[in-house]
């Protein structure tokens, strides 16, 4: 299971949602000129178009103008953004970031005059709020405006490194969206084969871990021994923010193929004792950095226990996406972690397959066609993955992003599974190995505290 997004699969849905916004906002009273009677901006925002846009945004922020007039102008500005080219959007966001940022001299003056009392504190709070926030809030008040802002931040994430001002705007938008997507607003819903077709289409396109190959594959994933849950926001009722796919099994699942096999017999759910979380997909790139996954898992566990009270084990079958990158970057360190006889055997197998004498090169070769090489590879690969997951750190947390996610939520790294994912992606990421992270309900909090505070990894990993 892996929390991630794919820009390509999201692209068509992104464009579709933009088209829907255009159609929706075209139902507003026609606005063909800006506040000064000038023509709308060009799609690249070239020439004098930036000056026109500056005037339009300033009009939206003018407190002496009536609310209906500024709302109407905000619709115009938003419509124009939807029509811009990529270059035009970059110029739009740069203008918003640079020309409507904080007045830093005023902020400094307010800080210098600050006193420890409510009036002085409110003045400081007001000084720390940039003018552009007013426009962003006006966008949020439009029909589907929150989706517009999520998509706008997705655009911004692609260019934020171009200037400190863009980074500041990105952070400001993140804080706004974090407040608007507070967990108290989110609704957990079960997605079934009877859910609206438009929603099922989105599952197929948004699935970022194990691609859904058409309707029959999707139907299999929504069968009686499978479950799918998603978080929704009231202002984006047709858009799952994140979803999780679950398989009900007997015992821990050790490979992906049976879970995705459309011809596999249905399991009698009364005999299931384990829930396997095998895929988590974030669907909105514009909400990157706003985490829902840990709360999704906790809510799904509670719902599963309600629907299937006989379940006694909750686990993932997760990829290890960063292992091969680490292995490739640290060939000497990896060799040092092996025994001398393993290094000699590795050299012999690499010579046999005509590749460099390191484990990364051997895992990239056609080892699957040789039973001897495959059987030998299992032990050293698991040894190095165990080291990678437990000992390789980014700060106190695990270097591997999926490991960090589950361990920070209180799971235990329980079992490594050889030849668990023989897809091209599975072999490329971790030589086919997948891992079960187990959520032991009575130990989740202790595991979480030990990991977050000390970097201690609860684990039963063995080669």
C-alpha positions in Angstrom: 0.0 0.0 0.0 1.3 3.4 -0.9 0.0 6.9 -0.4 0.8 8.7 -3.6 -0.6 10.4 -6.7 0.2 10.2 -10.3 0.1 13.5 -12.2 -0.8 11.7 -15.4 -3.9 10.0 -14.1 -5.0 13.0 -12.3 -4.6 15.2 -15.4 -7.7 14.2 -17.2 -9.9 14.6 -14.1 -8.2 17.9 -13.4 -9.1 19.1 -16.9 -12.6 17.8 -16.5 -13.1 19.6 -13.2 -11.8 22.8 -14.8 -14.3 22.4 -17.6 -17.1 21.9 -15.1 -16.1 25.1 -13.3 -16.1 27.1 -16.5 -19.6 25.8 -17.3 -20.8 26.6 -13.8 -19.4 30.1 -13.7 -20.7 30.9 -17.2 -24.2 30.7 -15.6 -23.3 33.9 -13.7 -24.4 37.2 -15.1 -22.2 38.0 -18.1 -19.0 39.9 -17.3 -17.1 41.0 -20.4 -15.2 44.0 -19.1 -13.3 44.7 -16.0 -13.9 47.5 -13.5 -12.3 50.1 -15.7 -14.1 49.1 -18.9 -11.0 47.3 -20.4 -11.1 44.0 -22.3 -10.3 40.8 -20.4 -6.7 39.6 -20.2 -4.8 37.5 -22.8 -4.2 33.8 -22.2 -0.5 34.4 -21.7 -1.0 37.6 -19.6 1.4 39.4 -21.9 1.7 43.1 -22.8 -0.6 45.2 -20.7 -2.7 42.2 -19.5 -0.8 42.1 -16.2 -1.8 45.7 -15.5 -5.4 44.9 -16.3 -5.3 41.9 -14.0 -3.7 44.0 -11.2 -6.6 46.5 -11.5 -9.2 43.7 -11.4 -7.8 42.1 -8.3 -7.4 45.5 -6.6 -11.1 46.1 -7.3 -12.0 42.8 -5.6 -10.0 44.0 -2.5 -11.5 47.5 -2.4 -13.5 47.7 0.9 -15.5 50.7 -0.3 -17.0 48.6 -3.1 -20.2 46.6 -2.4 -20.0 42.9 -1.7 -22.1 42.0 -4.8 -19.8 44.0 -7.1 -16.6 42.5 -5.7 -18.2 39.0 -5.8 -19.0 39.6 -9.5 -15.5 40.7 -10.2 -14.0 37.7 -8.4 -16.0 35.5 -10.8 -14.4 37.3 -13.7 -10.9 36.9 -12.3 -11.5 33.2 -11.6 -13.0 32.7 -15.1 -9.9 34.3 -16.6 -7.6 32.1 -14.6 -9.3 29.0 -16.0 -8.7 30.2 -19.5 -5.0 31.0 -19.1 -2.1 29.0 -20.6 0.4 27.5 -18.3 2.6 30.6 -18.8 -0.4 32.8 -18.1 -1.1 31.0 -14.8 2.5 31.3 -13.7 2.3 35.1 -14.3 -1.1 35.3 -12.6 0.3 33.5 -9.5 3.5 35.5 -9.5 1.5 38.7 -9.6 -0.7 37.5 -6.7 2.4 36.5 -4.8 4.5 39.7 -5.3 2.0 42.5 -5.6 -0.5 41.5 -3.0 1.9 40.2 -0.3 2.2 41.5 3.2 3.3 45.1 3.7 6.5 44.2 5.6 7.2 47.7 6.7 3.8 47.9 8.3 4.3 44.5 9.9 7.6 45.7 11.4 6.1 49.0 12.6 3.2 47.1 14.2 5.6 44.7 15.9 7.7 47.6 17.3 4.5 49.1 18.8 3.1 45.8 20.1 1.9 45.6 23.7 0.7 42.5 25.6 -3.0 43.4 25.3 -5.9 42.2 23.0 -6.1 45.5 21.0 -2.4 45.5 20.2 -2.5 41.8 19.4 -5.5 42.2 17.0 -3.6 45.0 15.1 -0.6 42.7 14.7 -2.8 39.8 13.6 -4.4 42.1 11.0 -1.0 43.3 9.8 0.1 39.7 9.3 -2.8 38.9 6.9 -1.9 39.6 3.3 -4.3 41.4 1.0 -4.5 38.4 -1.3 -6.3 36.4 1.4 -9.4 38.4 0.7 -9.4 37.3 -3.0 -8.8 33.6 -2.0 -11.7 33.7 0.4 -13.9 35.3 -2.3 -12.9 32.4 -4.6 -13.9 29.9 -1.9 -17.4 31.5 -1.7 -18.1 30.7 -5.4 -19.9 27.5 -6.4 -17.2 24.8 -6.4 -14.8 27.5 -5.3 -12.9 25.2 -2.9 -12.2 22.8 -5.8 -10.9 25.8 -7.8 -8.5 26.7 -5.0 -7.3 23.1 -4.6 -6.6 23.0 -8.4 -4.9 26.4 -8.2 -2.6 25.2 -5.5 -1.8 22.2 -7.6 -0.6 24.6 -10.3 1.3 26.6 -7.7 3.2 23.5 -6.4 4.7 23.0 -9.9 6.3 26.5 -9.9 6.8 27.4 -6.2 10.6 27.0 -6.4 10.9 29.8 -8.9 10.8 32.5 -6.2 10.5 33.0 -2.5 7.3 35.0 -3.1 5.6 32.0 -4.7 6.8 29.8 -1.8 5.1 32.2 0.5 1.9 32.1 -1.4 2.0 28.3 -1.5 2.4 28.2 2.2 -0.4 30.6 2.8 -2.8 28.6 0.5 -1.7 25.4 2.4 -2.7 27.0 5.7 -6.1 28.1 4.3 -6.8 24.7 2.9 -5.7 23.0 6.0 -8.3 24.9 8.0 -11.0 24.3 5.4 -10.2 20.6 5.3 -10.2 20.1 9.0 -11.0 16.5 9.9 -14.2 17.6 11.6 -15.6 18.5 8.1 -14.7 15.3 6.4 -17.1 12.4 5.9 -16.2 8.8 5.6 -18.2 6.9 3.1 -18.1 3.3 1.8 -17.9 3.1 -2.0 -19.8 0.1 -3.5 -20.6 -1.2 -7.0 -23.9 0.7 -6.6 -22.2 4.1 -6.1 -22.7 6.7 -8.9 -20.9 5.8 -12.1 -19.1 9.2 -12.1 -17.6 8.3 -8.7 -16.6 4.8 -9.9 -14.9 6.4 -12.9 -12.9 8.6 -10.6 -11.7 5.5 -8.6 -10.4 4.0 -11.8 -8.5 7.1 -12.8 -7.3 8.1 -9.3 -5.9 4.7 -8.3 -2.2 5.4 -7.9 -0.8 2.1 -6.5 -2.3 -0.9 -8.3 -3.9 0.3 -11.6 -7.5 -0.7 -12.1 -7.8 -2.3 -15.5 -11.4 -1.5 -16.4 -14.8 -2.2 -15.0 -14.5 -5.9 -14.3 -11.3 -5.3 -12.3 -13.1 -2.5 -10.3 -16.1 -4.8 -9.7 -13.8 -7.4 -8.3 -12.3 -4.8 -5.9 -15.8 -4.0 -4.7 -17.0 -7.5 -4.2 -18.4 -8.9 -1.0 -15.0 -9.8 0.4 -13.5 -6.4 -0.5 -14.2 -2.9 0.8 -13.4 0.6 -0.3 -13.7 3.7 1.9 -13.1 7.4 1.1 -13.1 10.7 2.8 -15.2 13.5 1.2 -15.6 17.2 2.0 -19.1 18.7 2.0 -18.1 21.3 -0.6 -16.6 18.6 -2.9 -19.2 15.9 -2.5 -18.4 14.3 -5.9 -14.6 14.2 -5.3 -13.0 11.6 -3.0 -10.0 13.2 -1.2 -8.3 9.9 -0.3 -9.5 6.4 -0.6 -8.4 3.0 0.8 -8.9 -0.4 -0.6 -9.4 -3.4 1.8 -9.3 -7.1 1.3 -10.9 -9.5 3.9 -8.7 -12.6 4.2 -7.7 -15.5 6.4 -4.4 -14.6 7.9 -1.8 -12.1 6.5 -1.7 -11.8 2.7 1.9 -12.3 1.4 1.5 -11.4 -2.3 -0.6 -9.0 -4.4 -1.7 -11.4 -7.2 -4.4 -13.3 -5.3 -5.8 -10.0 -4.0 -6.3 -8.7 -7.5 -7.2 -12.0 -9.2 -10.6 -11.5 -10.8 -11.0 -15.3 -11.0 -10.3 -16.0 -7.4 -13.3 -17.4 -5.5 -15.1 -15.1 -3.1 -14.3 -15.6 0.6 -17.1 -16.2 3.0 -16.6 -13.0 5.1 -17.8 -14.9 8.2 -14.5 -16.9 8.0 -12.3 -13.8 7.5 -10.1 -12.9 10.5 -7.9 -10.2 8.8 -8.4 -6.9 7.0 -5.6 -6.1 4.5 -5.2 -2.5 3.5 -3.5 -2.9 0.1 -3.9 0.6 -1.5 -4.2 4.2 -0.3 -4.5 6.9 -2.9 -4.5 10.6 -2.4 -6.5 12.1 -5.2 -6.0 15.9 -5.0 -2.5 17.1 -5.8 -3.5 20.5 -4.5 -3.9 19.0 -1.0 -0.3 17.7 -0.8 1.1 18.1 2.7 -2.3 18.0 4.3 -2.5 14.5 5.7 -5.7 12.5 5.9 -4.3 9.0 5.8 -3.7 8.2 9.4 -7.2 9.3 10.3 -8.6 7.4 7.4 -7.1 4.2 8.7 -8.4 4.7 12.2 -11.9 5.5 10.9 -11.9 2.5 8.6 -10.7 0.1 11.3 -13.7 1.3 13.5 -16.1 0.8 10.6 -14.7 -2.6 9.8 -15.1 -3.7 13.4 -18.7 -2.5 13.3 -19.5 -4.4 10.1 -17.3 -7.5 10.8 -16.8 -7.8 14.5 -15.0 -11.1 14.2 -12.0 -9.5 12.6 -8.9 -9.8 14.8 -6.1 -8.5 12.7 -5.5 -5.3 10.7 -2.6 -5.1 8.3 -1.2 -3.6 5.2 0.5 -5.2 2.2 2.8 -2.4 1.4 5.5 -1.6 -1.2 8.9 -0.4 -0.2 9.3 2.4 -2.8 12.6 3.8 -1.6 14.7 0.7 -1.2 16.2 0.3 -4.6 17.1 4.1 -4.7 18.9 3.6 -1.4 20.6 0.4 -2.6 21.8 2.0 -5.8 23.2 5.0 -4.0 25.0 2.9 -1.3 26.5 -0.2 -3.0 29.5 -0.4 -0.8 27.5 0.0 2.4 25.1 -2.7 1.2 28.0 -5.1 0.5 29.5 -4.5 4.0 26.1 -5.5 5.6 26.4 -9.0 3.9 28.4 -11.9 5.2 31.6 -12.8 3.3 30.1 -16.0 1.8 27.1 -14.0 0.6 29.4 -11.5 -1.1 31.2 -14.3 -2.9 27.9 -15.9 -4.0 26.6 -12.5 -5.1 29.7 -12.1 -7.2 29.3 -15.5 -8.8 25.6 -14.9 -9.6 26.4 -11.5 -11.1 29.1 -13.0 -13.3 26.6 -15.6 -14.4 24.1 -13.0 -15.5 26.7 -10.6 -16.8 26.1 -7.6 -14.5 28.1 -5.6 -12.0 28.9 -7.3 -8.8 26.4 -5.6 -6.5 22.9 -6.5 -5.4 21.2 -3.5 -7.1 22.5 -4.7 -10.5 21.4 -8.3 -9.8 17.9 -7.3 -8.8 17.7 -5.3 -12.1 18.7 -8.4 -14.1 16.4 -11.2 -15.2 16.8 -13.2 -11.9 13.1 -14.4 -12.1 13.9 -16.8 -14.8 16.5 -18.6 -12.7 15.1 -20.6 -9.8 18.6 -20.9 -8.3 19.3 -17.1 -8.4 15.7 -16.3 -7.2 16.0 -18.7 -4.2 19.4 -17.3 -3.3 18.4 -13.6 -3.6 15.6 -13.8 -1.0 17.8 -13.9 2.1 20.3 -11.1 1.3 17.5 -8.9 -0.1 15.4 -9.3 3.0 18.5 -8.6 5.2 19.2 -5.3 3.5 15.5 -4.3 3.4 15.3 -5.0 7.2 18.3 -2.7 7.7 16.9 -0.1 5.4 13.5 0.1 7.1 14.8 0.1 10.7 18.1 1.8 10.6 18.1 4.2 7.7 16.6 7.5 8.9 15.5 11.0 7.8 15.8 12.7 11.1 14.1 10.4 13.6 11.8 8.9 11.0 12.3 6.1 8.6 13.9 7.0 5.3 11.2 5.1 3.4 8.1 7.3 3.0 5.6 4.5 3.3 7.3 3.0 6.3 7.4 6.5 7.9 3.7 6.9 7.3 2.6 3.6 8.9 5.1 3.6 11.7 4.2 7.1 12.7 0.6 5.9 12.9 1.5 3.2 15.4 1.9 0.1 13.3 4.5 -2.6 13.6 6.8 -3.7 10.7 5.8 -7.4 10.9 6.8 -9.5 7.9 8.7 -9.2 4.6 7.3 -11.1 1.7 9.5 -12.3 -1.2 8.1 -12.3 -4.7 5.1 -10.5 -3.4 4.8 -8.1 -6.3 6.3 -9.3 -9.6 5.1 -6.4 -11.6 7.7 -4.2 -13.3 7.1 -1.5 -10.7 7.3 -3.9 -7.8 10.6 -5.4 -9.0 12.1 -1.9 -9.8 11.2 -0.5 -6.4 12.2 -3.4 -4.0 13.1 -6.5 -6.0 9.5 -7.8 -5.6 9.5 -7.6 -1.8 6.4 -6.2 0.0 5.9 -5.8 3.8 3.0 -6.3 6.2 2.6 -3.4 8.6 0.3 -4.7 11.4 -1.9 -2.4 13.5 -2.2 -4.1 16.9 -5.1 -2.2 18.5 -3.7 -2.4 22.0 -0.2 -1.2 21.1 -0.9 1.5 18.5 -0.4 4.5 20.9 2.7 3.1 22.5 4.3 2.3 19.1 3.4 5.8 17.9 5.0 7.6 20.8 8.2 5.4 20.7 8.6 6.1 17.0 7.8 9.8 16.9 9.8 10.7 20.0 12.7 8.3 19.8 12.6 6.8 16.3 12.1 3.3 17.7 10.7 0.9 15.1 8.4 -1.8 16.5 9.2 -4.8 14.3 9.4 -8.5 13.9 11.5 -8.4 10.8 13.7 -11.4 9.9 15.7 -12.3 6.9 
